Amino acid sequence: MRAGYAQVTDLRSVLARARQLSVRTIIFDVEPLIAWWDSGQQALDRGIAAIVAELDALPELQVLVFATNSARRPTEIPSVPGVRVRYLASAGKPLRTAPYQDLPKPWAVVGDQVLTDGLLAVRLGCTFLHWDPPLAGVPFGPRVLHQLGRLARPLFLG
């Protein structure tokens, strides 16, 4: 199943595209969009708060999911009137899709990696908002995965 695809470079463009899609569910990758790899607890909590503060831009939103393949967790899951907020640590992207099956559609996955976030979007049949700004200081593993994803993107996302 092919997913929709859009390349985005900042939170404003993510929110604008999500609003155009009238998403009811949005799934955010955590590293590096919410908090940089190996950053501390405060960075994670601030990043989540920053996203929650922008939710007025998405009037149709019903579910906000933060998903990471790492084991890190926020201090608390924020409460947002009218929006269910979930946080999935050790999410197993793109292999595990069960945690997303009951979420309202239309939906989008926002992430930096084609081979995890993009393939999750393909498996779910939703739009992949590929957060792809130029980054400096990316750790070796994510940098290699990014390069492999650039090669694989035409196969999965057109």
Buried (B, 14 or more C-beta within 10 A) or exposed (E): EEBBBBBBEEBEBBBBBBBEBEBBBBBBBBBBBBBBBEBEEEEBBBBBEEBBEEBEBBEEBBBBBBBBBBEBBBEEBBEEEEBBBBBBBEBBBBEBEEBBEEBEEBBBBBBBBBBBBBBBBBBBEBBBBBBBEEEEEBEEEBEEBBEEBEEBBEEBBE
